[in-house]
Amino acid sequence: KYYVTARREDVRPKRAWLLRSESAGVDWDAWDITPVEVPGEVTALDHPGGMQSDGSRLWIPLAVSKRNGRSIVCAFKLADLVAGGRLKADFGFSVQDHIGAVAVAADRQLLFGASWDTERVYVWDFQGRLQRTLTGAELKARGLGVGAGPEGRPGVAVQDWKFVGERLFASGLFRAPGSEAVTTESRIFWFTGFLEPDFQRWTVTLPRPKGIMLAREGMAVSDG
């Protein structure tokens, strides 16, 4: 099975969805996962981001579609994903920032969240308790984040990322702030020891077939 997050654009308010299909299938199961914080009132948290499973739950960030907007990071039990049934988050916690993607280090029970343009990277435990925030020089050293304003730094804005064992794989768009003339490039990169001072990083610039930026949205890692 494989899972995709998406947003319905043909309704108002817009809705966040989780979809599932078989690898060789043509049919989809779908669940509306838009948060409802007040009974009967749909929130503006309609932007589902990059997700990953910890083995028994899918962790999905749901955000307001604007820089510095708030988010809820939700965990959905895989066992609750019943075709045609209603789906409710097993757990969730609020973040006062736009979280566009989460990566799950299941062995350490840690979540890594990337904000809009990866100006900040957050690390939480599975109870939603903040363990660390990376900004500025720490992100610059890793080649991440597009600094705000015309004096900001160039870097990669993470669109999606996943942990595979000890390695953190990510994809995103490299650009420099304050200049429309700079060509945006799709990159895939991976880290070992991401949080450590002696981390290692590898980067590959992806081609643009027919002008398409491959790293604009989600990614997956499978069988090497």
TORVEXTOR-844025 format. One record per residue (C-alpha): z, y, x; chain; residue number from 1. Coordinates in Angstrom, 3 decimals. Example, Ala and Ser with C-alpha at 12.3 -4.5 7.8 and 13.67 -1.06 7.14 Angstrom:
2
((7.800,-4.500,12.300),"A",1)
((7.140,-1.060,13.670),"A",2)
***
This chain:
224
((0.000,0.000,0.000),"A",1)
((-0.467,3.574,1.033),"A",2)
((1.011,6.785,-0.297),"A",3)
((-0.352,10.322,-0.612),"A",4)
((1.215,13.582,-1.754),"A",5)
((-0.917,16.066,-3.676),"A",6)
((-0.745,19.109,-5.915),"A",7)
((-2.378,19.545,-9.316),"A",8)
((-4.215,22.866,-9.302),"A",9)
((-5.648,22.596,-12.829),"A",10)
((-2.368,23.218,-14.666),"A",11)
((0.131,26.083,-14.805),"A",12)
((2.648,25.856,-13.387),"A",13)
((1.132,23.737,-10.619),"A",14)
((2.674,20.319,-10.094),"A",15)
((3.591,18.198,-7.074),"A",16)
((2.540,14.565,-7.232),"A",17)
((3.062,11.330,-5.341),"A",18)
((0.216,8.803,-5.492),"A",19)
((-0.050,5.167,-4.429),"A",20)
((-2.912,2.743,-4.030),"A",21)
((-3.696,-0.592,-2.421),"A",22)
((-5.630,-0.461,0.834),"A",23)
((-8.559,-2.254,-0.818),"A",24)
((-7.946,-0.912,-4.326),"A",25)
((-9.684,1.653,-6.479),"A",26)
((-6.863,2.444,-8.919),"A",27)
((-3.983,4.842,-8.349),"A",28)
((-0.395,4.986,-9.534),"A",29)
((0.888,8.550,-9.853),"A",30)
((4.249,10.229,-10.360),"A",31)
((5.069,13.882,-11.016),"A",32)
((7.744,14.766,-8.426),"A",33)
((8.026,18.509,-9.136),"A",34)
((11.747,19.348,-9.015),"A",35)
((13.431,20.359,-12.268),"A",36)
((16.647,22.174,-11.424),"A",37)
((17.313,23.544,-14.908),"A",38)
((16.630,21.159,-17.824),"A",39)
((13.228,21.910,-19.266),"A",40)
((12.260,24.417,-16.564),"A",41)
((9.819,23.436,-13.819),"A",42)
((10.467,25.078,-10.454),"A",43)
((7.948,26.766,-8.138),"A",44)
((8.560,23.978,-5.620),"A",45)
((5.044,22.663,-6.108),"A",46)
((3.926,22.183,-2.476),"A",47)
((4.518,18.595,-1.291),"A",48)
((4.371,18.276,2.481),"A",49)
((3.921,15.614,5.123),"A",50)
((6.159,12.625,4.495),"A",51)
((7.477,9.458,6.114),"A",52)
((9.462,6.385,5.085),"A",53)
((12.732,5.226,6.606),"A",54)
((11.959,1.666,5.481),"A",55)
((13.486,1.874,2.016),"A",56)
((12.891,5.496,0.983),"A",57)
((10.113,8.067,1.223),"A",58)
((11.268,11.458,2.477),"A",59)
((9.113,14.260,1.051),"A",60)
((9.588,18.042,1.413),"A",61)
((8.789,20.078,-1.714),"A",62)
((8.397,23.780,-1.041),"A",63)
((7.485,27.126,-2.541),"A",64)
((3.998,27.981,-1.242),"A",65)
((4.862,30.992,0.902),"A",66)
((6.198,31.717,4.354),"A",67)
((10.003,31.600,4.462),"A",68)
((10.089,30.229,0.914),"A",69)
((12.707,27.657,0.069),"A",70)
((12.350,23.878,-0.042),"A",71)
((14.047,20.733,-1.225),"A",72)
((13.779,17.661,0.994),"A",73)
((13.825,14.630,-1.310),"A",74)
((14.250,10.910,-0.733),"A",75)
((12.611,8.522,-3.213),"A",76)
((13.486,4.830,-3.225),"A",77)
((10.431,2.633,-2.750),"A",78)
((12.037,0.157,-5.166),"A",79)
((11.944,2.853,-7.885),"A",80)
((8.181,3.314,-7.631),"A",81)
((7.236,1.420,-10.781),"A",82)
((3.751,2.012,-12.169),"A",83)
((3.933,3.999,-15.394),"A",84)
((7.638,4.712,-14.962),"A",85)
((9.524,7.946,-14.390),"A",86)
((10.557,8.747,-10.843),"A",87)
((13.686,10.622,-9.817),"A",88)
((14.798,11.479,-6.313),"A",89)
((17.592,9.291,-4.963),"A",90)
((18.821,12.166,-2.805),"A",91)
((17.815,15.705,-1.900),"A",92)
((19.038,18.802,-0.117),"A",93)
((17.952,22.448,-0.146),"A",94)
((16.556,24.397,2.810),"A",95)
((16.127,28.161,2.850),"A",96)
((12.710,27.911,4.501),"A",97)
((9.261,26.489,3.819),"A",98)
((9.238,22.926,5.187),"A",99)
((5.678,21.680,5.480),"A",100)
((6.310,18.262,7.008),"A",101)
((9.146,15.883,7.811),"A",102)
((9.227,13.095,10.401),"A",103)
((11.822,10.337,10.103),"A",104)
((13.605,8.830,13.103),"A",105)
((14.994,5.900,11.116),"A",106)
((16.870,4.267,14.010),"A",107)
((18.857,7.477,14.593),"A",108)
((18.963,8.458,10.899),"A",109)
((17.501,11.860,11.678),"A",110)
((14.913,14.008,9.898),"A",111)
((12.718,16.505,11.725),"A",112)
((11.334,19.356,9.605),"A",113)
((8.551,21.776,10.603),"A",114)
((8.494,25.206,8.956),"A",115)
((5.445,27.331,8.058),"A",116)
((3.376,27.734,11.271),"A",117)
((6.177,25.747,12.967),"A",118)
((8.100,28.930,13.699),"A",119)
((11.185,26.727,13.466),"A",120)
((11.927,23.005,13.763),"A",121)
((15.027,21.681,12.012),"A",122)
((16.870,18.432,12.653),"A",123)
((19.077,16.997,9.898),"A",124)
((20.929,13.739,9.443),"A",125)
((20.261,11.542,6.403),"A",126)
((22.999,13.406,4.487),"A",127)
((21.112,16.688,4.891),"A",128)
((23.533,18.115,7.455),"A",129)
((21.836,20.385,9.977),"A",130)
((22.176,19.043,13.516),"A",131)
((19.944,21.421,15.452),"A",132)
((17.340,24.178,15.093),"A",133)
((14.588,24.734,17.653),"A",134)
((12.998,28.198,17.908),"A",135)
((11.444,30.546,20.454),"A",136)
((11.504,29.275,24.029),"A",137)
((12.262,25.675,23.040),"A",138)
((9.172,25.523,20.835),"A",139)
((7.033,27.426,23.338),"A",140)
((7.890,24.855,26.007),"A",141)
((6.600,22.134,23.673),"A",142)
((3.436,24.060,22.796),"A",143)
((4.535,24.408,19.183),"A",144)
((4.688,27.307,16.783),"A",145)
((2.532,30.339,16.212),"A",146)
((4.695,33.371,16.869),"A",147)
((4.669,35.962,14.077),"A",148)
((2.944,39.325,14.556),"A",149)
((0.239,40.520,16.970),"A",150)
((2.540,39.978,19.956),"A",151)
((3.322,36.406,18.975),"A",152)
((2.523,33.402,21.128),"A",153)
((-0.330,30.920,20.696),"A",154)
((0.658,27.400,19.733),"A",155)
((0.152,24.471,17.395),"A",156)
((1.186,24.727,13.750),"A",157)
((2.206,21.193,12.762),"A",158)
((0.556,19.967,9.572),"A",159)
((2.054,16.470,9.635),"A",160)
((4.073,14.284,11.977),"A",161)
((5.546,10.786,12.156),"A",162)
((7.941,8.869,14.352),"A",163)
((6.749,5.510,15.677),"A",164)
((9.637,4.030,17.609),"A",165)
((10.745,6.612,20.148),"A",166)
((7.462,8.525,20.035),"A",167)
((6.830,11.504,17.778),"A",168)
((3.156,11.807,16.789),"A",169)
((1.904,15.054,15.278),"A",170)
((-1.299,16.751,14.231),"A",171)
((-1.955,20.402,13.630),"A",172)
((-3.983,23.526,14.252),"A",173)
((-3.902,25.462,17.497),"A",174)
((-4.390,29.185,17.186),"A",175)
((-3.255,32.512,18.504),"A",176)
((-1.698,35.076,16.150),"A",177)
((-3.156,38.482,15.425),"A",178)
((-6.776,37.610,16.195),"A",179)
((-9.307,36.321,13.704),"A",180)
((-11.798,35.802,16.542),"A",181)
((-9.826,32.941,18.070),"A",182)
((-11.317,29.559,17.203),"A",183)
((-8.873,27.333,15.390),"A",184)
((-8.732,23.879,16.945),"A",185)
((-7.446,20.589,15.563),"A",186)
((-5.149,18.717,17.887),"A",187)
((-3.217,15.483,17.878),"A",188)
((-0.290,15.178,20.230),"A",189)
((2.732,13.042,20.847),"A",190)
((6.097,13.345,22.511),"A",191)
((8.702,11.137,24.059),"A",192)
((12.250,12.483,24.226),"A",193)
((11.289,15.370,21.947),"A",194)
((14.808,16.850,21.875),"A",195)
((15.539,16.293,25.565),"A",196)
((15.011,18.822,28.382),"A",197)
((12.785,16.300,30.198),"A",198)
((10.580,15.542,27.167),"A",199)
((6.979,14.496,27.806),"A",200)
((3.932,15.627,25.810),"A",201)
((0.317,14.479,25.577),"A",202)
((-2.420,16.386,23.738),"A",203)
((-5.962,15.632,22.551),"A",204)
((-8.306,18.236,21.074),"A",205)
((-10.180,16.720,18.135),"A",206)
((-13.879,17.242,17.380),"A",207)
((-15.100,19.223,14.356),"A",208)
((-17.579,16.945,12.560),"A",209)
((-19.726,19.130,10.293),"A",210)
((-17.303,21.964,10.963),"A",211)
((-14.338,20.135,9.427),"A",212)
((-10.917,20.718,10.970),"A",213)
((-9.503,17.190,10.936),"A",214)
((-5.885,18.202,11.476),"A",215)
((-5.670,20.659,8.572),"A",216)
((-3.747,18.268,6.308),"A",217)
((-1.979,14.897,6.502),"A",218)
((-2.170,12.086,9.044),"A",219)
((-1.078,8.482,9.397),"A",220)
((-0.385,6.133,12.301),"A",221)
((-1.161,2.441,11.904),"A",222)
((-1.523,-0.595,14.199),"A",223)
((-1.761,1.512,17.360),"A",224)
***
